[in-house]
Every structure is written in C-alpha cells, then in structure tokens.
Amino acid sequence: MRRPMVAGNWKMNMTLAGTRELIRGLAAKLSSNAPIDVTVFPPFVYLFAASQAAQDTPIRIGGQNLWPETKGAFTGEVSAEMLREAGCRYVLVGHSERRHTIGGADREGRTVGEDDALLNRKLKAARAAGLTPVLCVGETLAERDAAQTQAVLTSQLEGGLRGQSSAHVAMMLIAYEPVWAIGTGRTATVEQADEAHRHIRAEIARMFDARTAELVRILYGGSVKASNSKELMTPPGVDGVLVGGASLAVDEFLGIISGCFSAKGLG
Ligand code: 13P
C-alpha cells in the first residue's frame, strides 16, 4: 500500500520564530509512529531552523526549489546537495508558480518560467543528491476550458520524466495542482481530482510499467483545507495533499492531517 503524505508548502511566508512554533505545534500532536508522512517546505532561509525543530519528530523537511548544477556561478540558486545539508529529504520541482508566475516575460508580456527540460534536469539532480522530488503538474483554467487537461498533464509528465529510471519514478511523488485551484479558494471536485490522478497513473504505466505506476504517490493540491481534505483524499488514487495557505496554521494543518487519517481508514 502507498503511504499517504500530507505536505505543507509554505511558499514565501512565515518568520523564523513562526517556523519553530509551527513545527513544534505539529509535532506535539503527531505520534512518532504515525502511518502517514508529514512534510513541510519552508523558505530556504528557514530550512536549518526547521530541520532542528523537526529533529526527533516524525516531521520531514523539504526545499521549495533547487538548481540542477552542483555548484558554480548561479547567483541566488541552491543545489540539491545544499538542501541535503540543510536537513531536507524532499524537494518540490516545477511548482506552478515557478512554471507560470516567476521568471522573465516574453515579447507578448507572458511570464516565461521553468520549462519541462529544466525540470527534467532538476529531477535528476535531486536523485543524484538522494533527495525525493515532488514533481508538480497541472493545467491552467484556459487549458481546462479548452479540454486540454489530459494533454497538458501528459506533456508535462513526458517532458519532466524523460530519461528517468523507473526506480526513480517509483520513489518520487507527483503533485496534481490545477493552476486555477491554487490560492483561489476554488477546489477541484473529487471527480476532477480523481480523473486527473487516474490519468497521471495510467500515463506512468504507459511510459514506465504497471509496478512503477502502482508505487508512485500522487498528491492533490489547490485550496485544500481542513473542511474539504477528507473528501478530496477519499479516492484510492489520491495519496495525500500538498497544501499552501492552510498549512500555515497549526490547527488547520492538523485538521487536514485528521482528514487524511479518516479518508484512508487509519483511525
Ligand atoms: P493553496 O493551498 O494555497 O491553494 O496552494 C496550493 C499549492 O500551491 C501548494 O503547493
């Protein structure tokens, strides 16, 4: 059985004191042998403090991004090995904000963010350093309205996962985050999430093999909160959630963790 994960992407939020408080607050309520993974992704500058606060707790730490080279003249970037040294086990790769919001602009003024070829290199760098990547994929509203959701997911998976070994894909996580549901309060319906997760798993089976598809964990992300988390995690193919805004408050995030326990029949 795939082990569920509840993950909190703090994005560019939090303070140093808040980092320690939030992790301690979560740890106080989590049993050390919890049957799910709980991971938080703080901003880079708080990673050391987060790792220290999470020591001897079941909480794991991840980076929000990495650069694929090991070192050199890449001002402002952080390597996979640096994340490891800061205590990370996980790293987000290709979050929609990195694909669509952060970066330069093309001639028409559209943001040109990270593309699949770069994300492919990032996944390989994460593996080389022993980090577990969470590859984020998802369609924009215009793409959904144009009935392009499955095609977009397929092309992001093909571009990101090309040349990766099936063993690597089996141990990584994929986060399905429809761009229109991120930070908007507009959540995908359970049917929409379930359908996208099935498509992703079927594509992994086609690109790799059935066993890899069976093992890879797929998370849903986009306006998840305590009140909708149980329902969203009910389909067997939804292995957990990647939470933004609602991961910044202890009680709300604990509510999402309880939702996971109920949805997966873990008591
Ligand atoms: P929200 O939960 O704030 O919609 O953000 C989702 C997300 O982008 C997690 O990575």
Boltz pocket constraint, residues with backbone or C-beta under 6 A from the ligand:
constraints:
  - pocket:
      binder: B
      contacts: [[A, 9], [A, 95], [A, 177], [A, 181], [A, 182], [A, 183], [A, 184], [A, 185], [A, 221], [A, 222], [A, 223], [A, 224], [A, 242], [A, 243], [A, 244], [A, 245], [A, 246]]
      max_distance: 6.0
